[in-house]
Amino acid sequence: MTLDPVHFDGIAGLADHIDYDAEDRDHRAAAENVWENFLDPLYGDDGPILEPMDELARKRVPTEEIALEEPPFPTIHGLDAGTLNPKVFKNGLVLDVAHAAMSVQPSDLDLHDCRTVVKAVHCNDTTAKLETDWESYNEGSNRRIVHTSRPENQYEEDMVHALALYLAESRHALNNADRVSDLLLLDGPIYPKGIVRWKYRSSELSRLFEDSPYIQQVLQNYVRLVEEFGDRDVLVAGFVKNVSSKAIVRTLVRNGAGPVPWAHDAALFSQLLERREQVDGEYERLTDELMLTNWFVSTGGADRFFAAEADGYVDRTLAPEQYRVTFCMVYDPRRDIVYKVEAPYAVTEDEETRRNVERQILQEIALQRGPPQVISKADELARIDRGSVESLIKSFERSLDTELDENYNAVRWGRDY
């Protein structure tokens, strides 16, 4: 039921008791201090973790003008994987299903209809053999079951989710790599950072990262993607819609960079890229131009793995520095949103290539008022809708002769699908 107004006011009024009077202009001043004094380069405990590829710069482009430009790439592909989200059954199985799809602009219905499906299953019974080899279905689509049997693992749900997601995405990219001729955009980072972070988290996840052959297979797939596209002079990049990284902010705090009032890196770059003007004594955001930073080389947080540590886990044919993560930040003032564009150094070391990627992304954002069209289309193709989730769970319950292991929240809120 709706909160009674008196209780709504009681809750909202708690904010009056928080003695935090930092103003927006203070945040902007702190951001300028960071920009001028700490990012060229940004030092971590063992040396630079963030370095500009060229000069430190904030650039802007008129939104209407870039929208009308001829795009630099004749075709552009997008890739995404949707998941069921982890489900626990009464017979002890924990599973998730990922469903990867690739989009292209101009459209190709045959490609859109190809999918890669991975079901990841966890079972404490180490004698159970549930996995399958890759098999084809629907002329061009592939599917597989992977079985992760590690007793007493408290991260079963994280494990099946990440393995299904990244194995489906990377396999689908490799299976269809020859259909990409200009640029492939992944919906998200260019590497499986959700898995890479396991190496630096709990001892249980770290052991899983070290021991699981599936983890090594996933890592190898992303390395092969960089190498195969490089061999063909085709570009691969990632478009991060929801920037959650905190590596820069945390390093600034450790470095004693003065006030660091931002919860994550995106908030810092939003302050740096937003433009304002004073109107009748009040500051208003200017929305006529898109803003972006220069490109940075990042070896902070999970990015350091592919820069310096991956050789112990995968075979690589390029020099290690070619796999380093590079990125620029793009700010759309119309929605006050920061996006992150990532690419391996092998792609962005050429200045002209960097500029072409920038122009393509900026034009897409200008036209779509959001992510590039191929990213939105790939997301649409890969998404497992609520109705399909419900039907799939019922199908699993029948085939496994069990039921979903639910608690009272399923009654209170409805099933979480």
C-alpha positions as a Markdown table, in Angstrom:
| # | Residue | x | y | z |
|---|---|---|---|---|
| 1 | Met | 0.0 | 0.0 | 0.0 |
| 2 | Thr | 1.0 | 3.6 | -0.5 |
| 3 | Leu | 2.8 | 5.3 | 2.4 |
| 4 | Asp | 0.6 | 7.5 | 4.5 |
| 5 | Pro | 1.7 | 11.1 | 3.9 |
| 6 | Val | 2.7 | 11.7 | 7.5 |
| 7 | His | 5.1 | 8.7 | 7.3 |
| 8 | Phe | 6.4 | 9.7 | 3.9 |
| 9 | Asp | 7.3 | 13.1 | 5.4 |
| 10 | Gly | 8.8 | 11.4 | 8.4 |
| 11 | Ile | 11.1 | 9.3 | 6.2 |
| 12 | Ala | 12.0 | 12.2 | 3.8 |
| 13 | Gly | 12.7 | 14.5 | 6.8 |
| 14 | Leu | 15.6 | 12.2 | 7.8 |
| 15 | Ala | 17.6 | 14.0 | 5.2 |
| 16 | Asp | 17.4 | 17.1 | 7.2 |
| 17 | His | 19.5 | 15.4 | 9.9 |
| 18 | Ile | 22.4 | 14.6 | 7.6 |
| 19 | Asp | 24.9 | 17.3 | 8.1 |
| 20 | Tyr | 26.5 | 17.3 | 4.6 |
| 21 | Asp | 26.6 | 20.7 | 3.1 |
| 22 | Ala | 28.9 | 20.2 | 0.2 |
| 23 | Glu | 27.6 | 22.1 | -2.8 |
| 24 | Asp | 27.8 | 21.2 | -6.5 |
| 25 | Arg | 30.3 | 23.9 | -7.1 |
| 26 | Asp | 32.6 | 22.3 | -4.5 |
| 27 | His | 32.4 | 19.0 | -6.4 |
| 28 | Arg | 33.2 | 20.7 | -9.6 |
| 29 | Ala | 36.2 | 22.4 | -8.1 |
| 30 | Ala | 37.4 | 19.0 | -6.7 |
| 31 | Ala | 37.0 | 17.5 | -10.2 |
| 32 | Glu | 39.1 | 20.2 | -11.8 |
| 33 | Asn | 41.8 | 19.6 | -9.2 |
| 34 | Val | 41.8 | 15.9 | -10.1 |
| 35 | Trp | 41.9 | 16.7 | -13.8 |
| 36 | Glu | 44.7 | 19.2 | -13.6 |
| 37 | Asn | 46.9 | 17.4 | -11.0 |
| 38 | Phe | 46.3 | 13.7 | -10.9 |
| 39 | Leu | 45.3 | 12.1 | -14.2 |
| 40 | Asp | 48.5 | 12.6 | -16.3 |
| 41 | Pro | 49.2 | 9.9 | -15.2 |
| 42 | Leu | 47.3 | 8.5 | -12.2 |
| 43 | Tyr | 49.6 | 6.5 | -9.9 |
| 44 | Gly | 48.7 | 3.4 | -8.0 |
| 45 | Asp | 50.7 | 1.5 | -5.4 |
| 46 | Asp | 53.0 | 0.0 | -8.1 |
| 47 | Gly | 53.1 | 2.7 | -10.7 |
| 48 | Pro | 50.7 | 4.3 | -13.2 |
| 49 | Ile | 47.3 | 2.7 | -13.5 |
| 50 | Leu | 45.8 | 5.3 | -15.9 |
| 51 | Glu | 47.7 | 7.2 | -18.6 |
| 52 | Pro | 46.5 | 9.4 | -21.4 |
| 53 | Met | 47.3 | 8.0 | -24.8 |
| 54 | Asp | 47.9 | 11.5 | -26.1 |
| 55 | Glu | 47.4 | 14.8 | -24.4 |
| 56 | Leu | 44.8 | 15.1 | -21.6 |
| 57 | Ala | 41.8 | 16.8 | -23.3 |
| 58 | Arg | 38.1 | 17.4 | -23.0 |
| 59 | Lys | 36.5 | 17.6 | -26.4 |
| 60 | Arg | 33.0 | 18.7 | -27.6 |
| 61 | Val | 31.0 | 18.3 | -30.8 |
| 62 | Pro | 27.7 | 19.9 | -31.8 |
| 63 | Thr | 25.0 | 17.3 | -31.5 |
| 64 | Glu | 23.1 | 18.2 | -34.6 |
| 65 | Glu | 26.2 | 18.4 | -36.8 |
| 66 | Ile | 27.6 | 15.0 | -35.8 |
| 67 | Ala | 24.2 | 13.5 | -36.3 |
| 68 | Leu | 24.2 | 14.5 | -40.0 |
| 69 | Glu | 27.7 | 13.3 | -40.8 |
| 70 | Glu | 28.4 | 10.3 | -42.9 |
| 71 | Pro | 29.4 | 7.5 | -40.5 |
| 72 | Pro | 33.0 | 6.3 | -40.8 |
| 73 | Phe | 32.1 | 2.6 | -41.0 |
| 74 | Pro | 29.8 | 1.1 | -43.7 |
| 75 | Thr | 28.6 | -1.6 | -41.3 |
| 76 | Ile | 28.5 | -2.0 | -37.6 |
| 77 | His | 27.7 | -5.1 | -35.6 |
| 78 | Gly | 26.5 | -5.4 | -32.0 |
| 79 | Leu | 26.7 | -8.3 | -29.5 |
| 80 | Asp | 24.9 | -9.0 | -26.3 |
| 81 | Ala | 23.9 | -12.0 | -24.1 |
| 82 | Gly | 20.7 | -12.2 | -22.0 |
| 83 | Thr | 20.3 | -14.5 | -19.1 |
| 84 | Leu | 17.6 | -16.3 | -17.2 |
| 85 | Asn | 19.3 | -15.2 | -13.9 |
| 86 | Pro | 20.3 | -18.0 | -11.5 |
| 87 | Lys | 17.6 | -20.4 | -10.3 |
| 88 | Val | 17.8 | -22.8 | -7.4 |
| 89 | Phe | 15.8 | -26.1 | -7.5 |
| 90 | Lys | 14.7 | -28.4 | -4.7 |
| 91 | Asn | 16.8 | -31.3 | -6.0 |
| 92 | Gly | 19.9 | -29.2 | -5.4 |
| 93 | Leu | 20.6 | -28.0 | -8.9 |
| 94 | Val | 21.5 | -24.4 | -9.5 |
| 95 | Leu | 21.4 | -23.2 | -13.0 |
| 96 | Asp | 21.4 | -20.2 | -15.3 |
| 97 | Val | 20.9 | -19.9 | -19.1 |
| 98 | Ala | 22.5 | -17.3 | -21.3 |
| 99 | His | 21.3 | -16.5 | -24.8 |
| 100 | Ala | 23.7 | -14.5 | -27.1 |
| 101 | Ala | 22.7 | -12.7 | -30.3 |
| 102 | Met | 24.4 | -10.4 | -32.8 |
| 103 | Ser | 22.8 | -7.5 | -34.6 |
| 104 | Val | 24.0 | -5.6 | -37.6 |
| 105 | Gln | 23.4 | -2.3 | -39.3 |
| 106 | Pro | 22.2 | -2.5 | -42.1 |
| 107 | Ser | 20.0 | -5.3 | -40.9 |
| 108 | Asp | 20.6 | -9.0 | -41.7 |
| 109 | Leu | 17.7 | -11.2 | -40.6 |
| 110 | Asp | 19.7 | -14.5 | -41.0 |
| 111 | Leu | 22.4 | -13.2 | -38.6 |
| 112 | His | 19.8 | -11.9 | -36.2 |
| 113 | Asp | 18.2 | -15.4 | -36.0 |
| 114 | Cys | 21.5 | -17.1 | -35.1 |
| 115 | Arg | 22.0 | -17.7 | -31.4 |
| 116 | Thr | 24.4 | -19.3 | -28.9 |
| 117 | Val | 22.8 | -20.8 | -25.8 |
| 118 | Val | 24.7 | -22.0 | -22.7 |
| 119 | Lys | 23.1 | -23.6 | -19.7 |
| 120 | Ala | 25.5 | -23.6 | -16.7 |
| 121 | Val | 24.5 | -26.1 | -14.0 |
| 122 | His | 25.9 | -26.5 | -10.5 |
| 123 | Cys | 25.5 | -29.7 | -8.4 |
| 124 | Asn | 27.2 | -30.7 | -5.2 |
| 125 | Asp | 27.1 | -34.4 | -6.4 |
| 126 | Thr | 30.5 | -34.7 | -8.0 |
| 127 | Thr | 29.5 | -38.1 | -9.6 |
| 128 | Ala | 26.8 | -36.5 | -11.7 |
| 129 | Lys | 27.7 | -35.9 | -15.4 |
| 130 | Leu | 25.4 | -33.3 | -16.7 |
| 131 | Glu | 27.5 | -31.5 | -19.3 |
| 132 | Thr | 27.2 | -31.8 | -23.1 |
| 133 | Asp | 29.4 | -31.0 | -26.1 |
| 134 | Trp | 28.4 | -28.2 | -28.5 |
| 135 | Glu | 25.5 | -29.1 | -30.7 |
| 136 | Ser | 23.8 | -27.2 | -33.6 |
| 137 | Tyr | 20.2 | -26.4 | -33.8 |
| 138 | Asn | 18.0 | -24.1 | -36.0 |
| 139 | Glu | 20.7 | -24.0 | -38.8 |
| 140 | Gly | 23.3 | -21.6 | -37.5 |
| 141 | Ser | 22.6 | -21.7 | -33.7 |
| 142 | Asn | 24.6 | -23.6 | -31.1 |
| 143 | Arg | 23.9 | -24.8 | -27.6 |
| 144 | Arg | 25.7 | -26.5 | -24.7 |
| 145 | Ile | 25.4 | -27.5 | -21.0 |
| 146 | Val | 28.4 | -26.9 | -18.8 |
| 147 | His | 28.5 | -28.6 | -15.4 |
| 148 | Thr | 30.4 | -27.0 | -12.5 |
| 149 | Ser | 30.6 | -29.4 | -9.6 |
| 150 | Arg | 32.4 | -27.9 | -6.7 |
| 151 | Pro | 31.0 | -29.0 | -3.3 |
| 152 | Glu | 30.3 | -26.5 | -0.5 |
| 153 | Asn | 30.7 | -23.5 | -2.8 |
| 154 | Gln | 28.9 | -20.5 | -1.4 |
| 155 | Tyr | 29.0 | -18.7 | -4.8 |
| 156 | Glu | 27.0 | -21.2 | -6.9 |
| 157 | Glu | 24.7 | -18.6 | -8.3 |
| 158 | Asp | 27.5 | -16.2 | -9.2 |
| 159 | Met | 29.4 | -19.0 | -10.8 |
| 160 | Val | 26.6 | -20.3 | -13.1 |
| 161 | His | 25.6 | -16.8 | -14.0 |
| 162 | Ala | 29.0 | -15.6 | -15.1 |
| 163 | Leu | 30.0 | -18.8 | -16.9 |
| 164 | Ala | 26.8 | -19.0 | -18.9 |
| 165 | Leu | 26.9 | -15.3 | -19.8 |
| 166 | Tyr | 30.5 | -15.0 | -20.8 |
| 167 | Leu | 30.8 | -18.4 | -22.5 |
| 168 | Ala | 27.7 | -17.6 | -24.6 |
| 169 | Glu | 28.8 | -14.1 | -25.5 |
| 170 | Ser | 32.4 | -15.0 | -26.4 |
| 171 | Arg | 31.5 | -18.2 | -28.3 |
| 172 | His | 28.9 | -16.3 | -30.3 |
| 173 | Ala | 31.4 | -13.6 | -31.2 |
| 174 | Leu | 33.9 | -16.1 | -32.4 |
| 175 | Asn | 31.4 | -18.2 | -34.3 |
| 176 | Asn | 30.2 | -15.1 | -36.3 |
| 177 | Ala | 33.5 | -13.2 | -36.4 |
| 178 | Asp | 33.8 | -13.7 | -40.2 |
| 179 | Arg | 30.5 | -11.9 | -40.7 |
| 180 | Val | 31.9 | -8.7 | -39.2 |
| 181 | Ser | 33.8 | -6.6 | -41.7 |
| 182 | Asp | 34.2 | -3.2 | -40.0 |
| 183 | Leu | 33.4 | -2.8 | -36.3 |
| 184 | Leu | 31.9 | -5.1 | -33.6 |
| 185 | Leu | 30.5 | -3.4 | -30.5 |
| 186 | Leu | 30.1 | -5.6 | -27.4 |
| 187 | Asp | 27.3 | -4.5 | -25.1 |
| 188 | Gly | 29.6 | -3.9 | -22.1 |
| 189 | Pro | 33.3 | -4.2 | -21.5 |
| 190 | Ile | 35.6 | -5.9 | -24.0 |
| 191 | Tyr | 36.8 | -8.4 | -21.4 |
| 192 | Pro | 34.9 | -10.6 | -18.9 |
| 193 | Lys | 35.5 | -8.4 | -15.9 |
| 194 | Gly | 32.9 | -10.1 | -13.8 |
| 195 | Ile | 35.0 | -13.3 | -13.9 |
| 196 | Val | 38.4 | -11.5 | -13.7 |
| 197 | Arg | 37.4 | -9.9 | -10.5 |
| 198 | Trp | 37.1 | -13.4 | -8.9 |
| 199 | Lys | 40.9 | -13.6 | -8.9 |
| 200 | Tyr | 41.1 | -10.7 | -6.5 |
| 201 | Arg | 38.0 | -11.4 | -4.3 |
| 202 | Ser | 37.4 | -14.2 | -1.8 |
| 203 | Ser | 39.7 | -17.3 | -1.5 |
| 204 | Glu | 36.9 | -19.5 | -2.8 |
| 205 | Leu | 36.3 | -17.5 | -5.9 |
| 206 | Ser | 40.1 | -17.2 | -6.4 |
| 207 | Arg | 40.5 | -21.0 | -6.3 |
| 208 | Leu | 37.6 | -21.3 | -8.8 |
| 209 | Phe | 39.3 | -18.8 | -11.1 |
| 210 | Glu | 42.6 | -20.8 | -10.8 |
| 211 | Asp | 41.1 | -24.3 | -11.2 |
| 212 | Ser | 38.1 | -24.2 | -13.5 |
| 213 | Pro | 38.8 | -25.2 | -17.1 |
| 214 | Tyr | 35.7 | -23.2 | -18.1 |
| 215 | Ile | 37.2 | -20.0 | -16.8 |
| 216 | Gln | 40.3 | -20.6 | -18.9 |
| 217 | Gln | 38.2 | -21.3 | -21.9 |
| 218 | Val | 36.2 | -18.0 | -21.4 |
| 219 | Leu | 39.4 | -16.0 | -21.0 |
| 220 | Gln | 41.0 | -17.7 | -24.1 |
| 221 | Asn | 37.9 | -16.8 | -26.1 |
| 222 | Tyr | 38.2 | -13.1 | -25.5 |
| 223 | Val | 41.9 | -13.2 | -26.3 |
| 224 | Arg | 41.2 | -15.0 | -29.6 |
| 225 | Leu | 38.6 | -12.4 | -30.4 |
| 226 | Val | 41.2 | -9.6 | -30.1 |
| 227 | Glu | 43.7 | -11.6 | -32.2 |
| 228 | Glu | 41.4 | -12.8 | -34.9 |
| 229 | Phe | 39.9 | -9.3 | -35.5 |
| 230 | Gly | 43.4 | -7.9 | -35.5 |
| 231 | Asp | 44.5 | -10.3 | -38.1 |
| 232 | Arg | 41.6 | -9.2 | -40.4 |
| 233 | Asp | 42.0 | -5.5 | -39.6 |
| 234 | Val | 38.5 | -5.5 | -38.1 |
| 235 | Leu | 37.8 | -3.4 | -35.0 |
| 236 | Val | 36.3 | -4.6 | -31.7 |
| 237 | Ala | 35.2 | -2.3 | -28.9 |
| 238 | Gly | 32.9 | -2.3 | -25.9 |
| 239 | Phe | 30.1 | 0.1 | -25.1 |
| 240 | Val | 29.5 | 0.4 | -21.4 |
| 241 | Lys | 26.0 | 1.8 | -20.7 |
| 242 | Asn | 26.2 | 1.6 | -16.9 |
| 243 | Val | 29.6 | 2.7 | -15.7 |
| 244 | Ser | 30.1 | 1.2 | -12.3 |
| 245 | Ser | 33.9 | 1.2 | -12.0 |
| 246 | Lys | 35.4 | 2.7 | -8.9 |
| 247 | Ala | 39.1 | 2.1 | -9.6 |
| 248 | Ile | 39.9 | 5.8 | -10.3 |
| 249 | Val | 38.0 | 7.2 | -7.3 |
| 250 | Arg | 39.5 | 4.6 | -4.9 |
| 251 | Thr | 43.0 | 5.4 | -6.1 |
| 252 | Leu | 42.4 | 9.1 | -5.7 |
| 253 | Val | 41.3 | 8.6 | -2.1 |
| 254 | Arg | 44.5 | 6.5 | -1.4 |
| 255 | Asn | 46.6 | 9.2 | -3.1 |
| 256 | Gly | 45.2 | 12.0 | -0.8 |
| 257 | Ala | 43.8 | 13.9 | -3.8 |
| 258 | Gly | 41.8 | 16.3 | -1.6 |
| 259 | Pro | 38.0 | 16.0 | -1.5 |
| 260 | Val | 36.9 | 12.9 | -3.5 |
| 261 | Pro | 33.1 | 13.2 | -3.1 |
| 262 | Trp | 32.1 | 10.8 | -5.9 |
| 263 | Ala | 30.7 | 7.3 | -5.4 |
| 264 | His | 32.1 | 5.9 | -8.7 |
| 265 | Asp | 34.2 | 7.0 | -11.7 |
| 266 | Ala | 31.2 | 8.0 | -13.8 |
| 267 | Ala | 30.2 | 10.7 | -11.4 |
| 268 | Leu | 33.7 | 12.2 | -11.6 |
| 269 | Phe | 33.7 | 12.3 | -15.4 |
| 270 | Ser | 30.1 | 13.7 | -15.3 |
| 271 | Gln | 31.4 | 16.7 | -13.3 |
| 272 | Leu | 34.4 | 17.1 | -15.7 |
| 273 | Leu | 32.4 | 17.0 | -18.9 |
| 274 | Glu | 29.2 | 18.8 | -18.0 |
| 275 | Arg | 29.0 | 22.4 | -19.3 |
| 276 | Arg | 26.9 | 25.1 | -17.6 |
| 277 | Glu | 26.0 | 28.7 | -18.1 |
| 278 | Gln | 24.5 | 31.2 | -15.6 |
| 279 | Val | 20.9 | 32.3 | -16.4 |
| 280 | Asp | 19.1 | 34.7 | -14.0 |
| 281 | Gly | 21.5 | 33.8 | -11.2 |
| 282 | Glu | 21.1 | 30.1 | -11.6 |
| 283 | Tyr | 23.4 | 27.6 | -13.5 |
| 284 | Glu | 21.8 | 25.6 | -16.3 |
| 285 | Arg | 23.2 | 22.6 | -18.1 |
| 286 | Leu | 24.1 | 23.2 | -21.8 |
| 287 | Thr | 22.7 | 20.4 | -24.0 |
| 288 | Asp | 23.7 | 21.4 | -27.5 |
| 289 | Glu | 27.0 | 19.5 | -27.6 |
| 290 | Leu | 28.2 | 16.0 | -26.8 |
| 291 | Met | 31.4 | 15.8 | -24.7 |
| 292 | Leu | 34.2 | 13.3 | -24.6 |
| 293 | Thr | 37.6 | 12.8 | -23.1 |
| 294 | Asn | 40.9 | 11.7 | -24.7 |
| 295 | Trp | 41.7 | 8.0 | -24.6 |
| 296 | Phe | 43.4 | 6.5 | -21.6 |
| 297 | Val | 45.3 | 3.3 | -21.1 |
| 298 | Ser | 44.0 | 1.6 | -18.0 |
| 299 | Thr | 45.8 | -1.0 | -15.8 |
| 300 | Gly | 43.8 | -0.4 | -12.7 |
| 301 | Gly | 41.4 | -2.8 | -11.0 |
| 302 | Ala | 40.4 | -5.8 | -13.2 |
| 303 | Asp | 42.1 | -4.1 | -16.2 |
| 304 | Arg | 45.5 | -5.1 | -14.9 |
| 305 | Phe | 44.8 | -8.8 | -15.6 |
| 306 | Phe | 45.0 | -8.6 | -19.4 |
| 307 | Ala | 47.8 | -6.0 | -19.2 |
| 308 | Ala | 50.2 | -8.0 | -17.1 |
| 309 | Glu | 48.9 | -11.3 | -15.6 |
| 310 | Ala | 47.0 | -13.2 | -18.4 |
| 311 | Asp | 50.0 | -15.1 | -19.7 |
| 312 | Gly | 49.8 | -17.5 | -16.8 |
| 313 | Tyr | 46.2 | -18.5 | -17.9 |
| 314 | Val | 45.9 | -18.2 | -21.7 |
| 315 | Asp | 48.1 | -18.4 | -24.8 |
| 316 | Arg | 48.6 | -15.1 | -26.6 |
| 317 | Thr | 50.2 | -14.3 | -29.9 |
| 318 | Leu | 50.5 | -10.5 | -29.5 |
| 319 | Ala | 52.8 | -8.6 | -27.2 |
| 320 | Pro | 51.1 | -8.2 | -23.7 |
| 321 | Glu | 50.7 | -4.4 | -24.1 |
| 322 | Gln | 48.5 | -4.9 | -27.1 |
| 323 | Tyr | 45.8 | -6.4 | -24.9 |
| 324 | Arg | 45.7 | -3.5 | -22.5 |
| 325 | Val | 42.3 | -1.8 | -21.9 |
| 326 | Thr | 42.0 | 1.6 | -23.4 |
| 327 | Phe | 38.9 | 3.8 | -23.0 |
| 328 | Cys | 37.3 | 7.2 | -23.4 |
| 329 | Met | 34.3 | 8.7 | -21.6 |
| 330 | Val | 31.4 | 10.2 | -23.5 |
| 331 | Tyr | 28.8 | 12.5 | -21.9 |
| 332 | Asp | 25.4 | 13.1 | -23.2 |
| 333 | Pro | 24.0 | 16.3 | -21.5 |
| 334 | Arg | 20.5 | 15.7 | -22.8 |
| 335 | Arg | 20.1 | 12.8 | -20.4 |
| 336 | Asp | 23.0 | 13.6 | -18.0 |
| 337 | Ile | 24.6 | 10.2 | -18.7 |
| 338 | Val | 28.2 | 9.1 | -19.0 |
| 339 | Tyr | 29.1 | 6.2 | -21.3 |
| 340 | Lys | 32.4 | 4.4 | -21.5 |
| 341 | Val | 33.9 | 3.2 | -24.8 |
| 342 | Glu | 36.5 | 0.5 | -24.4 |
| 343 | Ala | 38.9 | -1.1 | -26.9 |
| 344 | Pro | 42.2 | -3.1 | -26.7 |
| 345 | Tyr | 45.3 | -1.1 | -27.3 |
| 346 | Ala | 45.8 | -3.1 | -30.5 |
| 347 | Val | 42.8 | -1.3 | -31.9 |
| 348 | Thr | 43.3 | 2.2 | -30.5 |
| 349 | Glu | 47.1 | 2.7 | -30.8 |
| 350 | Asp | 46.4 | 4.2 | -34.3 |
| 351 | Glu | 45.2 | 7.8 | -33.9 |
| 352 | Glu | 43.0 | 7.7 | -37.0 |
| 353 | Thr | 41.3 | 4.6 | -35.8 |
| 354 | Arg | 40.6 | 6.2 | -32.4 |
| 355 | Arg | 39.0 | 9.2 | -34.2 |
| 356 | Asn | 36.9 | 7.0 | -36.4 |
| 357 | Val | 35.6 | 5.0 | -33.4 |
| 358 | Glu | 34.8 | 8.3 | -31.6 |
| 359 | Arg | 32.9 | 9.7 | -34.6 |
| 360 | Gln | 30.9 | 6.5 | -35.0 |
| 361 | Ile | 29.9 | 6.4 | -31.3 |
| 362 | Leu | 29.2 | 10.1 | -31.1 |
| 363 | Gln | 27.0 | 10.0 | -34.2 |
| 364 | Glu | 25.0 | 7.0 | -32.9 |
| 365 | Ile | 24.5 | 8.7 | -29.5 |
| 366 | Ala | 23.4 | 11.9 | -31.2 |
| 367 | Leu | 20.8 | 10.1 | -33.3 |
| 368 | Gln | 19.6 | 7.6 | -30.8 |
| 369 | Arg | 19.7 | 9.8 | -27.7 |
| 370 | Gly | 21.2 | 6.8 | -26.0 |
| 371 | Pro | 23.3 | 3.7 | -26.9 |
| 372 | Pro | 24.1 | 2.9 | -30.6 |
| 373 | Gln | 21.3 | 1.3 | -32.4 |
| 374 | Val | 23.1 | -2.1 | -32.8 |
| 375 | Ile | 23.6 | -2.2 | -29.0 |
| 376 | Ser | 19.9 | -1.7 | -28.4 |
| 377 | Lys | 19.0 | -4.2 | -31.1 |
| 378 | Ala | 21.4 | -6.8 | -29.8 |
| 379 | Asp | 20.0 | -6.3 | -26.3 |
| 380 | Glu | 16.4 | -6.7 | -27.7 |
| 381 | Leu | 17.4 | -9.9 | -29.5 |
| 382 | Ala | 19.2 | -11.5 | -26.6 |
| 383 | Arg | 16.8 | -10.5 | -23.8 |
| 384 | Ile | 14.8 | -13.4 | -22.3 |
| 385 | Asp | 11.4 | -11.8 | -21.5 |
| 386 | Arg | 9.5 | -12.4 | -18.4 |
| 387 | Gly | 6.9 | -14.7 | -20.1 |
| 388 | Ser | 9.7 | -16.8 | -21.6 |
| 389 | Val | 11.4 | -17.1 | -18.2 |
| 390 | Glu | 8.3 | -18.4 | -16.6 |
| 391 | Ser | 7.7 | -20.9 | -19.4 |
| 392 | Leu | 11.4 | -22.1 | -19.3 |
| 393 | Ile | 11.3 | -22.6 | -15.5 |
| 394 | Lys | 8.1 | -24.7 | -15.8 |
| 395 | Ser | 9.8 | -26.7 | -18.5 |
| 396 | Phe | 12.8 | -27.3 | -16.3 |
| 397 | Glu | 10.6 | -28.3 | -13.4 |
| 398 | Arg | 9.0 | -30.9 | -15.6 |
| 399 | Ser | 12.2 | -32.3 | -17.2 |
| 400 | Leu | 14.1 | -32.3 | -13.9 |
| 401 | Asp | 11.1 | -33.7 | -11.9 |
| 402 | Thr | 11.5 | -31.0 | -9.3 |
| 403 | Glu | 10.3 | -27.6 | -8.3 |
| 404 | Leu | 11.9 | -24.2 | -8.0 |
| 405 | Asp | 13.2 | -23.7 | -4.4 |
| 406 | Glu | 11.3 | -20.6 | -3.3 |
| 407 | Asn | 10.7 | -18.7 | -0.1 |
| 408 | Tyr | 8.0 | -16.4 | 1.1 |
| 409 | Asn | 9.1 | -13.6 | -1.1 |
| 410 | Ala | 7.8 | -15.5 | -4.1 |
| 411 | Val | 4.4 | -15.4 | -2.5 |
| 412 | Arg | 4.7 | -11.8 | -1.3 |
| 413 | Trp | 6.2 | -10.3 | -4.5 |
| 414 | Gly | 5.4 | -12.9 | -7.1 |
| 415 | Arg | 8.1 | -15.1 | -8.6 |
| 416 | Asp | 11.3 | -13.1 | -9.3 |
| 417 | Tyr | 11.0 | -13.7 | -13.0 |
